[in-house]
Amino acid sequence: MREETTEFETLAGTISARLEEVGGMPLNDAVLHMHAVKRFIASCAASGCHQELQVAMERAGLGDLAEALLPLVGR
């Protein structure tokens, strides 16, 4: 294995371990959850339910997240 590859894998492993430690779950699991949330928000936006989603997220205490994510997935 090339030295650069080994160095990168070591760095990636260190970053992943640190994120797992502070985030409370493995990075791979967190990324999978984020992809699921992205698909959910995109589906709601594509079907014209973005306002309902925003209201529901605000009531759940996630209004700031809805405000940040809805523009990213398109309306």
Beta strands, then each sheet from edge to edge (+ up, - down):
end
